[in-house]
Amino acid sequence: MEGSYICRCAPGHIGNPYSICYPEMIKCTRDNECPGNTICLDDGSQGRHCGCRAPFVQDGEYCILVSRNCSTTNPCPENQECVYTGNGYGFCICPRGYTMDATGFCRDIDECTEIKDWSLCGSYAECVNLPGAYQCLCLSGYTGNPRQGCSRIEIECRGQNTCPQNMECVKGQCQCLAPYVLEGQQCKHPCEWYSCGQYATCELTPNGPKCVCIPGCTGDPNNACQDINECTADLPMDPNGPCSVGATCINIVGGYQCECPPGTNGDAYKGGCRGATGCSSDRQCPRNAVCDARGGACVDPCSTAWCGPNADCFGDEHKAVCRCRPGYTGNPNDLERGCVSPCSGVWCGVNAHCIVNSNNQGVCHCLEGYSGNPWAGGGCHPEHRGCSVSRPCGSTQVCQNGACVERCQGVNCGVGSRCDENTGNCVCLPYFIGNPSFLCVPPILPPLCVPGCGVNAHCTYGVPNECQCNPGFTGNPYSVCGTSQRCEEVRCGSNANCIEGPNRVDCVCPAGMQGNPFLGC
């Protein structure tokens, strides 16, 4: 007021504003009815109300340490700084880049994972969290302003023999030979970014990488190939299979073995086995065969054995042995359950499914006729191939070599890239790798979340990556997702509120705050 002043208690407080103000009492029955990080207390005289347990005191909607008062001789706790109000005294606050957590202490804000409303760093740059701050760094092989966007470091050349391996000189710059994929400063074989099914391998053809079944296997190489049992393929017309007369045929994955029984000699593959080829006991047969007493011949023990799902049979020490296929786990002799696929627990995006690849790992793969990021958080889209005048592309795309690509500042972008509005340059789609002017390929590894995901939750691609509850579960994906739909059983991040919906519970940041509500707002 002019020539004077007036004191008022802050909103949510009552009392004498010239001496001390107390928080208004909020009645409650459980903790999630209280604002901020206050809890529901029952001190007898005042009944159940929102407040704080010692040594914390209530400041509005938050419980803070009593030690928030500071002076030149009484410093603030760690990660807090003193704001002096006069005469060497003041109060503690969280400095820039820190926020108060549920314990009343100040914690570092991980801007790289908690800020989602906008991108902190530009294209081809990574965000690195620092105490109270963050830093943007250009990826390997790129340079520029990482806050705005980085561009690839071009390798200049003067002729075809002046570029590194798998590169060619184009308009004075080294570019990857088609269809090699640029990663950093190296051009890598396209098969390194192409997932084939189990018992299949990738080959480079004039039309690009292609999956083919390994010899001795058949099926769909893009999903899975199955072993051909050469020993029984021609039964009953040829009882010896591909082996010579008198030899024992043993099937193995991708092939077969021919062996002469003990006591005989010769070429089991061509000339045949000579001598007494009959048997009356397993000892008269190779170690991986058994004696068929009725026929008096050595046979593959797996010809009359059964294994569980995802298990294969092998002959060993005159008996049939079931083993899980590479990458699978479980009981191979269980005819009902068998072995569990490595795809168990792998979550894929829309129009994608999990396959067991040639390295015996569970990986996500786009369905036939689709392309894109197959992992959770991504998605595969129909391939727009064969564009022409009669089959035009979208409004922001042009037809190039029969494929629809985006156009940026008068330049056509490559497949798997888009135009960055901030820089006006072509950039690879999120998490894709390559040269945006020619070709960018989707990620071959699943997303990584920091911190890790909790029980019944999985990590999904995003900017940044984030954890989500598995279908049918709800809760905090960074701790535990369950089937309960009550807020009293869910713990949200600091400063976040829990809301109950008809079929789920969710954590949200209150108005005026931002971040990851499951970790902190």
LUMFI-253356 format. One line per field, with one value per residue (C-alpha): residue number from 0; residue in one letter; x, y, z. Coordinates in Angstrom, 2 decimals, always signed. Layout:
n c(NUM / ...) $
res c(A / ...) $
px c(X / ...) $
py c(Y / ...) $
pz c(Z / ...) $
# end
This chain:
n c(0 / 1 / 2 / 3 / 4 / 5 / 6 / 7 / 8 / 9 / 10 / 11 / 12 / 13 / 14 / 15 / 16 / 17 / 18 / 19 / 20 / 21 / 22 / 23 / 24 / 25 / 26 / 27 / 28 / 29 / 30 / 31 / 32 / 33 / 34 / 35 / 36 / 37 / 38 / 39 / 40 / 41 / 42 / 43 / 44 / 45 / 46 / 47 / 48 / 49 / 50 / 51 / 52 / 53 / 54 / 55 / 56 / 57 / 58 / 59 / 60 / 61 / 62 / 63 / 64 / 65 / 66 / 67 / 68 / 69 / 70 / 71 / 72 / 73 / 74 / 75 / 76 / 77 / 78 / 79 / 80 / 81 / 82 / 83 / 84 / 85 / 86 / 87 / 88 / 89 / 90 / 91 / 92 / 93 / 94 / 95 / 96 / 97 / 98 / 99 / 100 / 101 / 102 / 103 / 104 / 105 / 106 / 107 / 108 / 109 / 110 / 111 / 112 / 113 / 114 / 115 / 116 / 117 / 118 / 119 / 120 / 121 / 122 / 123 / 124 / 125 / 126 / 127 / 128 / 129 / 130 / 131 / 132 / 133 / 134 / 135 / 136 / 137 / 138 / 139 / 140 / 141 / 142 / 143 / 144 / 145 / 146 / 147 / 148 / 149 / 150 / 151 / 152 / 153 / 154 / 155 / 156 / 157 / 158 / 159 / 160 / 161 / 162 / 163 / 164 / 165 / 166 / 167 / 168 / 169 / 170 / 171 / 172 / 173 / 174 / 175 / 176 / 177 / 178 / 179 / 180 / 181 / 182 / 183 / 184 / 185 / 186 / 187 / 188 / 189 / 190 / 191 / 192 / 193 / 194 / 195 / 196 / 197 / 198 / 199 / 200 / 201 / 202 / 203 / 204 / 205 / 206 / 207 / 208 / 209 / 210 / 211 / 212 / 213 / 214 / 215 / 216 / 217 / 218 / 219 / 220 / 221 / 222 / 223 / 224 / 225 / 226 / 227 / 228 / 229 / 230 / 231 / 232 / 233 / 234 / 235 / 236 / 237 / 238 / 239 / 240 / 241 / 242 / 243 / 244 / 245 / 246 / 247 / 248 / 249 / 250 / 251 / 252 / 253 / 254 / 255 / 256 / 257 / 258 / 259 / 260 / 261 / 262 / 263 / 264 / 265 / 266 / 267 / 268 / 269 / 270 / 271 / 272 / 273 / 274 / 275 / 276 / 277 / 278 / 279 / 280 / 281 / 282 / 283 / 284 / 285 / 286 / 287 / 288 / 289 / 290 / 291 / 292 / 293 / 294 / 295 / 296 / 297 / 298 / 299 / 300 / 301 / 302 / 303 / 304 / 305 / 306 / 307 / 308 / 309 / 310 / 311 / 312 / 313 / 314 / 315 / 316 / 317 / 318 / 319 / 320 / 321 / 322 / 323 / 324 / 325 / 326 / 327 / 328 / 329 / 330 / 331 / 332 / 333 / 334 / 335 / 336 / 337 / 338 / 339 / 340 / 341 / 342 / 343 / 344 / 345 / 346 / 347 / 348 / 349 / 350 / 351 / 352 / 353 / 354 / 355 / 356 / 357 / 358 / 359 / 360 / 361 / 362 / 363 / 364 / 365 / 366 / 367 / 368 / 369 / 370 / 371 / 372 / 373 / 374 / 375 / 376 / 377 / 378 / 379 / 380 / 381 / 382 / 383 / 384 / 385 / 386 / 387 / 388 / 389 / 390 / 391 / 392 / 393 / 394 / 395 / 396 / 397 / 398 / 399 / 400 / 401 / 402 / 403 / 404 / 405 / 406 / 407 / 408 / 409 / 410 / 411 / 412 / 413 / 414 / 415 / 416 / 417 / 418 / 419 / 420 / 421 / 422 / 423 / 424 / 425 / 426 / 427 / 428 / 429 / 430 / 431 / 432 / 433 / 434 / 435 / 436 / 437 / 438 / 439 / 440 / 441 / 442 / 443 / 444 / 445 / 446 / 447 / 448 / 449 / 450 / 451 / 452 / 453 / 454 / 455 / 456 / 457 / 458 / 459 / 460 / 461 / 462 / 463 / 464 / 465 / 466 / 467 / 468 / 469 / 470 / 471 / 472 / 473 / 474 / 475 / 476 / 477 / 478 / 479 / 480 / 481 / 482 / 483 / 484 / 485 / 486 / 487 / 488 / 489 / 490 / 491 / 492 / 493 / 494 / 495 / 496 / 497 / 498 / 499 / 500 / 501 / 502 / 503 / 504 / 505 / 506 / 507 / 508 / 509 / 510 / 511 / 512 / 513 / 514 / 515 / 516 / 517 / 518 / 519 / 520) $
res c(M / E / G / S / Y / I / C / R / C / A / P / G / H / I / G / N / P / Y / S / I / C / Y / P / E / M / I / K / C / T / R / D / N / E / C / P / G / N / T / I / C / L / D / D / G / S / Q / G / R / H / C / G / C / R / A / P / F / V / Q / D / G / E / Y / C / I / L / V / S / R / N / C / S / T / T / N / P / C / P / E / N / Q / E / C / V / Y / T / G / N / G / Y / G / F / C / I / C / P / R / G / Y / T / M / D / A / T / G / F / C / R / D / I / D / E / C / T / E / I / K / D / W / S / L / C / G / S / Y / A / E / C / V / N / L / P / G / A / Y / Q / C / L / C / L / S / G / Y / T / G / N / P / R / Q / G / C / S / R / I / E / I / E / C / R / G / Q / N / T / C / P / Q / N / M / E / C / V / K / G / Q / C / Q / C / L / A / P / Y / V / L / E / G / Q / Q / C / K / H / P / C / E / W / Y / S / C / G / Q / Y / A / T / C / E / L / T / P / N / G / P / K / C / V / C / I / P / G / C / T / G / D / P / N / N / A / C / Q / D / I / N / E / C / T / A / D / L / P / M / D / P / N / G / P / C / S / V / G / A / T / C / I / N / I / V / G / G / Y / Q / C / E / C / P / P / G / T / N / G / D / A / Y / K / G / G / C / R / G / A / T / G / C / S / S / D / R / Q / C / P / R / N / A / V / C / D / A / R / G / G / A / C / V / D / P / C / S / T / A / W / C / G / P / N / A / D / C / F / G / D / E / H / K / A / V / C / R / C / R / P / G / Y / T / G / N / P / N / D / L / E / R / G / C / V / S / P / C / S / G / V / W / C / G / V / N / A / H / C / I / V / N / S / N / N / Q / G / V / C / H / C / L / E / G / Y / S / G / N / P / W / A / G / G / G / C / H / P / E / H / R / G / C / S / V / S / R / P / C / G / S / T / Q / V / C / Q / N / G / A / C / V / E / R / C / Q / G / V / N / C / G / V / G / S / R / C / D / E / N / T / G / N / C / V / C / L / P / Y / F / I / G / N / P / S / F / L / C / V / P / P / I / L / P / P / L / C / V / P / G / C / G / V / N / A / H / C / T / Y / G / V / P / N / E / C / Q / C / N / P / G / F / T / G / N / P / Y / S / V / C / G / T / S / Q / R / C / E / E / V / R / C / G / S / N / A / N / C / I / E / G / P / N / R / V / D / C / V / C / P / A / G / M / Q / G / N / P / F / L / G / C) $
px c(+0.00 / +1.16 / +3.24 / +2.59 / +2.18 / -0.23 / +0.49 / -1.73 / -1.40 / -0.45 / -3.18 / -3.99 / -2.82 / -4.60 / -3.44 / -1.88 / -0.04 / +2.13 / +3.45 / +2.84 / +0.48 / -0.53 / -1.69 / -5.42 / -6.49 / -7.57 / -9.62 / -8.67 / -9.08 / -6.02 / -2.75 / -3.83 / -6.46 / -3.71 / -2.02 / +1.65 / +3.70 / +1.72 / +0.24 / -2.92 / -2.27 / -4.43 / -3.21 / -6.35 / -7.33 / -7.72 / -8.84 / -7.54 / -6.03 / -3.25 / +0.12 / +3.73 / +5.64 / +8.65 / +11.27 / +9.36 / +7.09 / +4.31 / +4.85 / +1.70 / +1.24 / +4.72 / +6.60 / +10.04 / +12.91 / +12.94 / +16.48 / +15.27 / +16.21 / +19.83 / +22.46 / +26.11 / +26.95 / +24.13 / +24.34 / +21.65 / +21.58 / +23.17 / +21.82 / +20.15 / +21.21 / +20.48 / +18.55 / +19.54 / +16.79 / +18.93 / +21.24 / +22.94 / +19.77 / +17.60 / +15.87 / +16.90 / +15.60 / +16.23 / +18.59 / +17.95 / +17.92 / +16.76 / +13.33 / +12.04 / +11.25 / +8.93 / +11.57 / +11.87 / +15.36 / +16.31 / +17.10 / +18.60 / +16.11 / +17.02 / +15.93 / +16.82 / +14.15 / +11.67 / +10.99 / +8.73 / +6.85 / +9.68 / +13.03 / +15.97 / +18.50 / +18.47 / +18.65 / +21.64 / +22.44 / +22.15 / +21.14 / +23.48 / +22.22 / +24.46 / +24.02 / +21.49 / +21.74 / +22.07 / +24.27 / +23.62 / +26.36 / +26.55 / +26.61 / +29.79 / +30.45 / +28.36 / +29.14 / +27.31 / +25.14 / +23.71 / +20.89 / +19.63 / +20.82 / +24.00 / +25.01 / +27.14 / +30.86 / +31.45 / +34.57 / +35.94 / +37.38 / +39.03 / +38.52 / +37.16 / +40.32 / +40.33 / +37.35 / +37.31 / +36.07 / +32.52 / +32.37 / +32.40 / +33.19 / +30.04 / +30.32 / +33.48 / +32.13 / +32.44 / +29.09 / +28.22 / +27.91 / +24.31 / +22.89 / +25.48 / +24.25 / +26.06 / +26.71 / +28.93 / +31.77 / +31.55 / +29.52 / +28.26 / +26.89 / +23.08 / +22.66 / +23.80 / +20.45 / +18.33 / +16.82 / +16.21 / +14.39 / +16.03 / +18.05 / +18.17 / +20.91 / +21.04 / +22.45 / +23.04 / +21.29 / +21.01 / +17.65 / +19.11 / +19.40 / +17.38 / +16.83 / +17.32 / +17.07 / +20.41 / +21.10 / +19.10 / +16.25 / +13.05 / +10.25 / +9.81 / +13.30 / +11.81 / +10.11 / +11.60 / +13.03 / +12.59 / +15.08 / +14.57 / +14.95 / +16.84 / +16.93 / +13.15 / +12.26 / +12.17 / +10.60 / +9.35 / +10.80 / +14.43 / +15.05 / +18.70 / +17.84 / +20.80 / +23.28 / +24.76 / +23.71 / +24.32 / +24.99 / +23.09 / +21.60 / +21.54 / +19.68 / +21.24 / +20.01 / +20.82 / +22.13 / +22.72 / +25.46 / +26.10 / +28.03 / +29.05 / +28.05 / +30.84 / +32.38 / +31.85 / +33.93 / +33.57 / +32.22 / +28.93 / +28.09 / +28.89 / +30.35 / +28.39 / +29.37 / +30.81 / +30.65 / +27.99 / +25.63 / +22.98 / +22.70 / +21.24 / +22.17 / +22.90 / +26.62 / +26.81 / +25.62 / +27.25 / +26.93 / +24.23 / +22.13 / +20.12 / +19.49 / +16.09 / +15.88 / +12.96 / +14.76 / +18.25 / +19.49 / +20.93 / +18.53 / +18.28 / +16.75 / +14.85 / +12.79 / +10.50 / +10.92 / +8.78 / +9.95 / +8.01 / +7.26 / +10.33 / +12.64 / +14.74 / +15.84 / +19.45 / +20.96 / +23.50 / +24.86 / +22.34 / +19.29 / +17.13 / +17.84 / +15.53 / +17.13 / +15.60 / +16.27 / +19.03 / +17.78 / +14.82 / +14.55 / +12.42 / +11.79 / +12.29 / +10.61 / +7.36 / +5.06 / +2.56 / +4.65 / +8.04 / +10.55 / +9.77 / +10.59 / +13.07 / +10.20 / +8.55 / +8.63 / +9.49 / +7.00 / +6.59 / +4.88 / +1.81 / +1.87 / +4.96 / +5.61 / +8.48 / +10.64 / +13.61 / +16.44 / +19.48 / +21.38 / +18.73 / +17.41 / +13.84 / +13.55 / +10.67 / +10.02 / +7.56 / +4.83 / +5.11 / +4.41 / +5.13 / +8.20 / +9.23 / +10.34 / +8.97 / +9.69 / +7.25 / +6.62 / +7.34 / +5.16 / +5.22 / +3.33 / +2.29 / +5.11 / +4.20 / +6.01 / +5.31 / +4.33 / +3.76 / +1.76 / -1.38 / -0.42 / +0.81 / +2.36 / +1.12 / +1.07 / +4.49 / +6.14 / +7.44 / +7.93 / +11.58 / +12.63 / +9.19 / +9.18 / +7.54 / +10.03 / +9.79 / +11.08 / +13.08 / +14.30 / +14.09 / +16.01 / +14.51 / +15.12 / +16.06 / +13.88 / +13.35 / +14.02 / +11.99 / +12.41 / +13.42 / +11.43 / +13.95 / +17.00 / +15.46 / +17.59 / +16.72 / +17.09 / +16.58 / +13.35 / +13.70 / +16.17 / +16.80 / +20.43 / +21.93 / +22.39 / +19.10 / +19.88 / +19.87 / +18.69 / +17.93 / +17.20 / +15.14 / +16.75 / +17.63 / +17.84 / +14.98 / +14.54 / +16.45 / +14.83 / +16.72 / +15.68 / +14.61 / +11.02 / +9.29 / +7.27 / +4.74 / +6.04 / +8.15 / +10.19 / +8.92 / +10.60 / +9.82 / +11.44 / +12.68 / +12.02 / +9.53 / +8.15 / +4.56 / +2.48 / +1.88 / -1.63 / -4.11 / -2.05 / -2.10 / -0.02 / +3.47 / +5.52 / +8.78 / +7.93 / +5.00 / +2.06 / -0.80 / -4.45 / -5.64 / -7.50 / -7.19 / -4.90 / -4.17 / -2.09 / -0.15 / +2.81 / +3.27 / +6.37 / +7.07 / +4.55 / +2.32 / -1.34 / -3.08 / -6.45 / -8.78 / -10.52 / -13.19 / -10.64 / -7.26 / -5.33 / -2.92 / -0.40 / -0.54 / +1.47 / -0.61 / -1.31 / +1.77 / +4.21 / +5.77 / +7.89 / +7.33 / +4.51 / +5.71 / +9.17 / +8.62 / +7.03) $
py c(+0.00 / +3.55 / +4.62 / +1.34 / -2.40 / -5.20 / -8.89 / -11.75 / -15.48 / -17.31 / -19.25 / -22.43 / -20.97 / -19.42 / -17.64 / -14.30 / -13.06 / -10.76 / -13.64 / -17.09 / -18.76 / -22.42 / -24.62 / -25.13 / -28.52 / -30.92 / -33.89 / -37.26 / -41.02 / -42.17 / -40.75 / -40.30 / -37.75 / -35.38 / -32.82 / -32.81 / -35.19 / -34.77 / -37.85 / -38.64 / -38.39 / -39.22 / -37.34 / -37.96 / -34.43 / -33.12 / -36.36 / -37.60 / -34.76 / -34.10 / -33.22 / -34.22 / -36.44 / -35.06 / -33.92 / -32.54 / -29.50 / -28.56 / -25.77 / -25.49 / -28.85 / -30.15 / -31.63 / -30.07 / -30.44 / -28.17 / -27.28 / -25.11 / -22.05 / -21.20 / -18.63 / -17.85 / -20.37 / -22.88 / -23.98 / -25.80 / -29.58 / -31.11 / -29.97 / -26.88 / -23.28 / -20.47 / -17.37 / -14.69 / -12.31 / -10.08 / -10.05 / -13.24 / -15.37 / -16.87 / -20.04 / -23.04 / -23.63 / -26.14 / -24.54 / -24.49 / -28.01 / -29.58 / -30.31 / -31.40 / -35.09 / -36.89 / -36.91 / -33.14 / -33.17 / -31.72 / -34.17 / -33.61 / -33.32 / -35.70 / -33.39 / -35.99 / -38.43 / -36.30 / -33.51 / -34.82 / -31.80 / -30.79 / -32.08 / -30.66 / -31.58 / -31.34 / -34.11 / -36.51 / -35.33 / -37.13 / -35.70 / -36.26 / -35.48 / -33.44 / -32.38 / -29.57 / -29.32 / -31.29 / -31.28 / -32.01 / -33.78 / -34.57 / -38.28 / -39.90 / -38.86 / -35.67 / -32.04 / -28.74 / -27.12 / -30.06 / -27.90 / -27.13 / -30.13 / -31.86 / -32.74 / -35.59 / -34.99 / -35.32 / -37.06 / -35.17 / -37.08 / -36.46 / -39.83 / -43.33 / -44.57 / -41.88 / -43.14 / -45.74 / -49.29 / -49.74 / -46.06 / -44.24 / -40.67 / -38.71 / -34.98 / -34.65 / -36.51 / -40.12 / -41.94 / -45.52 / -47.94 / -49.09 / -50.81 / -50.43 / -48.59 / -45.61 / -45.81 / -43.01 / -42.88 / -46.54 / -48.21 / -51.51 / -54.55 / -54.27 / -57.79 / -56.43 / -54.59 / -57.39 / -60.01 / -63.49 / -66.36 / -69.26 / -71.62 / -68.90 / -66.60 / -63.23 / -62.90 / -59.76 / -59.91 / -57.34 / -56.34 / -55.90 / -58.18 / -61.40 / -64.23 / -67.85 / -71.10 / -72.76 / -76.03 / -78.91 / -76.68 / -75.44 / -72.98 / -69.20 / -67.73 / -64.43 / -66.14 / -69.61 / -72.54 / -76.16 / -78.97 / -81.54 / -85.12 / -86.50 / -89.97 / -90.39 / -88.08 / -90.95 / -93.66 / -96.25 / -96.14 / -95.83 / -97.29 / -96.19 / -92.60 / -90.71 / -93.26 / -96.27 / -99.89 / -101.20 / -97.75 / -96.10 / -92.66 / -90.17 / -86.89 / -83.65 / -80.08 / -78.87 / -82.22 / -85.90 / -88.37 / -91.80 / -94.33 / -97.94 / -100.12 / -101.60 / -104.68 / -103.37 / -101.13 / -99.13 / -95.80 / -95.08 / -92.31 / -93.94 / -97.43 / -99.01 / -100.91 / -104.42 / -107.21 / -108.47 / -105.50 / -107.12 / -106.39 / -108.02 / -105.37 / -101.64 / -102.34 / -103.46 / -100.02 / -96.57 / -94.58 / -92.38 / -95.34 / -98.21 / -101.76 / -102.57 / -106.17 / -107.01 / -105.88 / -106.62 / -103.20 / -100.10 / -97.15 / -93.55 / -93.66 / -90.46 / -92.22 / -93.59 / -90.83 / -87.79 / -84.47 / -81.50 / -78.28 / -76.32 / -79.27 / -81.48 / -85.09 / -86.28 / -89.75 / -90.13 / -93.22 / -95.53 / -93.53 / -90.63 / -87.34 / -84.30 / -80.87 / -77.40 / -75.58 / -72.96 / -69.95 / -71.83 / -72.87 / -75.36 / -79.13 / -80.63 / -83.88 / -82.16 / -83.07 / -80.37 / -77.30 / -78.15 / -75.31 / -71.61 / -69.35 / -66.47 / -64.32 / -64.70 / -61.25 / -59.45 / -56.70 / -55.51 / -52.56 / -52.39 / -54.69 / -56.49 / -59.83 / -61.55 / -64.12 / -66.16 / -64.89 / -66.66 / -65.74 / -67.59 / -64.35 / -63.10 / -59.98 / -57.93 / -58.14 / -56.23 / -58.33 / -59.16 / -56.06 / -53.66 / -51.64 / -49.40 / -49.68 / -53.07 / -52.64 / -51.51 / -47.79 / -47.89 / -49.39 / -50.85 / -49.27 / -50.65 / -50.39 / -47.85 / -49.46 / -49.05 / -45.37 / -43.75 / -41.04 / -43.14 / -44.07 / -40.79 / -40.35 / -38.21 / -34.40 / -34.10 / -36.88 / -37.49 / -40.67 / -41.67 / -44.96 / -46.41 / -45.45 / -42.51 / -40.21 / -36.78 / -33.62 / -31.10 / -27.67 / -28.84 / -32.05 / -35.53 / -37.35 / -41.01 / -43.95 / -44.00 / -40.29 / -37.11 / -33.35 / -31.55 / -28.31 / -26.70 / -27.12 / -27.70 / -30.82 / -34.46 / -36.53 / -40.21 / -41.17 / -41.48 / -44.26 / -45.09 / -45.19 / -44.31 / -41.50 / -39.51 / -38.49 / -42.12 / -44.75 / -45.03 / -48.41 / -49.14 / -50.20 / -53.87 / -53.73 / -53.32 / -49.99 / -49.31 / -47.45 / -45.70 / -46.30 / -49.84 / -51.05 / -52.75 / -55.93 / -56.62 / -53.66 / -53.21 / -50.48 / -48.69 / -46.45 / -42.74 / -39.34 / -40.30 / -44.03 / -44.86 / -47.82 / -48.99 / -51.57 / -54.82 / -55.24 / -56.14 / -54.47 / -50.98 / -48.98 / -47.47 / -49.19 / -48.18 / -50.15 / -52.60 / -53.01 / -55.10 / -55.86 / -53.52 / -50.38 / -48.42 / -45.46 / -46.55 / -49.40 / -47.30 / -45.05 / -42.18 / -40.04 / -37.01 / -34.17 / -36.33 / -37.16 / -40.50 / -40.68 / -43.64 / -44.44 / -47.02 / -49.74 / -48.39 / -46.03 / -43.43 / -40.89 / -37.31 / -34.14 / -31.34 / -28.14 / -25.97 / -28.89 / -31.24 / -34.37 / -38.10 / -38.53 / -42.04 / -40.72 / -37.08 / -33.84) $
pz c(+0.00 / -0.58 / +2.38 / +4.21 / +3.67 / +4.46 / +5.14 / +4.00 / +4.49 / +1.35 / -0.47 / +1.42 / +4.78 / +7.75 / +10.90 / +11.85 / +8.75 / +10.92 / +13.03 / +11.53 / +9.04 / +9.14 / +6.28 / +6.07 / +7.30 / +4.54 / +5.74 / +4.26 / +4.57 / +2.57 / +1.22 / -2.40 / -1.29 / -0.13 / -2.42 / -3.35 / -1.24 / +1.96 / +3.61 / +5.56 / +9.31 / +12.33 / +15.41 / +17.47 / +18.43 / +14.88 / +13.24 / +9.91 / +7.87 / +5.36 / +6.83 / +7.30 / +9.71 / +11.60 / +10.80 / +7.82 / +7.99 / +5.61 / +3.10 / +0.99 / -0.73 / +0.12 / +3.03 / +3.35 / +5.79 / +8.84 / +7.90 / +5.02 / +7.13 / +6.39 / +7.27 / +6.67 / +9.42 / +8.73 / +5.08 / +3.14 / +2.63 / -0.45 / -3.85 / -2.27 / -2.23 / +0.23 / -0.83 / +1.68 / +2.76 / +4.97 / +7.98 / +6.82 / +7.02 / +4.31 / +3.15 / +1.08 / -2.44 / -5.18 / -7.73 / -11.45 / -12.87 / -9.59 / -8.13 / -4.75 / -4.41 / -2.02 / +0.75 / +0.80 / -0.71 / -4.08 / -6.88 / -10.30 / -13.15 / -15.97 / -18.77 / -21.41 / -20.22 / -18.26 / -20.78 / -23.53 / -24.81 / -27.15 / -28.39 / -26.45 / -29.12 / -32.90 / -35.46 / -35.29 / -31.76 / -28.43 / -25.07 / -22.10 / -18.61 / -16.30 / -12.64 / -12.84 / -16.62 / -19.85 / -22.92 / -26.59 / -28.53 / -32.23 / -33.03 / -34.27 / -37.84 / -37.57 / -36.80 / -36.29 / -33.62 / -31.64 / -30.23 / -33.75 / -35.75 / -36.88 / -40.42 / -41.69 / -41.99 / -45.71 / -46.98 / -49.96 / -52.90 / -56.26 / -57.91 / -57.50 / -55.80 / -53.10 / -51.06 / -48.25 / -48.77 / -50.10 / -51.12 / -54.43 / -55.37 / -56.30 / -57.05 / -54.98 / -51.95 / -50.88 / -50.79 / -49.91 / -52.78 / -53.16 / -51.20 / -48.41 / -45.30 / -43.77 / -40.02 / -38.74 / -41.26 / -42.35 / -45.07 / -43.72 / -45.51 / -45.81 / -44.42 / -41.04 / -40.92 / -42.36 / -40.05 / -41.45 / -39.79 / -37.97 / -40.20 / -42.87 / -44.08 / -45.83 / -49.35 / -51.37 / -54.75 / -57.57 / -56.01 / -52.52 / -49.47 / -49.54 / -47.04 / -48.17 / -46.21 / -45.46 / -47.33 / -45.91 / -44.71 / -46.32 / -45.54 / -45.39 / -44.82 / -43.69 / -40.73 / -40.12 / -42.05 / -41.00 / -41.24 / -44.00 / -42.74 / -45.70 / -44.12 / -44.27 / -47.16 / -49.72 / -47.55 / -48.33 / -51.87 / -50.71 / -47.22 / -47.22 / -48.05 / -49.52 / -48.10 / -49.85 / -49.40 / -45.90 / -44.42 / -41.56 / -42.22 / -39.30 / -39.75 / -38.46 / -38.75 / -42.24 / -43.47 / -42.71 / -41.86 / -43.38 / -41.33 / -41.84 / -38.86 / -36.69 / -38.30 / -41.82 / -44.06 / -47.24 / -48.40 / -46.63 / -49.11 / -52.48 / -52.70 / -49.85 / -46.71 / -47.05 / -44.50 / -42.14 / -41.94 / -39.77 / -36.04 / -32.98 / -30.39 / -30.21 / -29.68 / -33.29 / -34.47 / -34.56 / -31.30 / -32.80 / -34.04 / -32.54 / -33.70 / -35.14 / -33.91 / -36.21 / -39.34 / -38.10 / -39.27 / -37.60 / -37.77 / -36.55 / -33.03 / -33.79 / -36.45 / -33.72 / -31.08 / -30.31 / -28.89 / -27.54 / -29.48 / -30.60 / -29.86 / -32.16 / -31.79 / -31.92 / -31.68 / -28.89 / -27.14 / -28.87 / -27.80 / -28.89 / -27.09 / -27.34 / -27.22 / -27.38 / -30.62 / -30.40 / -28.45 / -26.92 / -23.26 / -21.36 / -21.20 / -24.68 / -23.58 / -22.56 / -25.46 / -24.52 / -23.57 / -24.97 / -25.27 / -24.86 / -27.79 / -27.33 / -28.63 / -25.23 / -23.63 / -26.89 / -27.75 / -31.33 / -32.99 / -35.22 / -38.27 / -36.96 / -35.27 / -33.52 / -35.31 / -34.15 / -36.34 / -37.72 / -34.53 / -32.48 / -30.97 / -30.75 / -32.94 / -34.32 / -38.06 / -40.26 / -41.85 / -45.53 / -47.62 / -44.74 / -43.74 / -40.85 / -37.22 / -36.09 / -32.37 / -29.67 / -29.98 / -33.71 / -36.42 / -39.92 / -42.80 / -46.20 / -48.71 / -51.40 / -54.27 / -57.92 / -57.84 / -61.23 / -62.90 / -62.50 / -58.91 / -57.40 / -53.95 / -51.08 / -51.11 / -49.43 / -51.44 / -54.95 / -56.93 / -57.25 / -58.85 / -58.19 / -54.47 / -52.67 / -50.92 / -49.29 / -50.93 / -48.89 / -50.09 / -53.70 / -52.95 / -52.88 / -49.58 / -49.50 / -48.47 / -44.70 / -44.22 / -43.86 / -44.14 / -40.94 / -40.80 / -38.40 / -40.63 / -44.04 / -44.48 / -45.00 / -41.83 / -41.10 / -39.35 / -35.54 / -34.63 / -38.32 / -39.51 / -42.87 / -45.36 / -45.51 / -49.07 / -50.22 / -47.71 / -43.98 / -42.39 / -39.24 / -35.93 / -35.48 / -31.68 / -29.18 / -27.36 / -24.15 / -21.26 / -18.44 / -15.72 / -16.60 / -16.70 / -13.79 / -13.43 / -16.23 / -18.27 / -21.40 / -23.07 / -26.19 / -28.76 / -28.38 / -27.93 / -25.41 / -24.95 / -22.22 / -20.30 / -20.74 / -18.89 / -20.75 / -22.21 / -19.48 / -16.75 / -15.28 / -12.82 / -12.76 / -15.50 / -13.80 / -10.64 / -10.86 / -13.23 / -11.88 / -12.41 / -9.65 / -10.71 / -7.45 / -6.88 / -3.33 / -4.75 / -7.28 / -6.48 / -8.94 / -9.41 / -7.24 / -7.58 / -9.82 / -9.21 / -9.61 / -11.36 / -11.64 / -14.93 / -15.73 / -16.53 / -15.42 / -13.19 / -14.50 / -13.23 / -14.54 / -13.92 / -12.36 / -14.29 / -14.64 / -14.29 / -16.81 / -16.96 / -16.70 / -14.15 / -13.34 / -12.35 / -11.38 / -12.53) $
# end
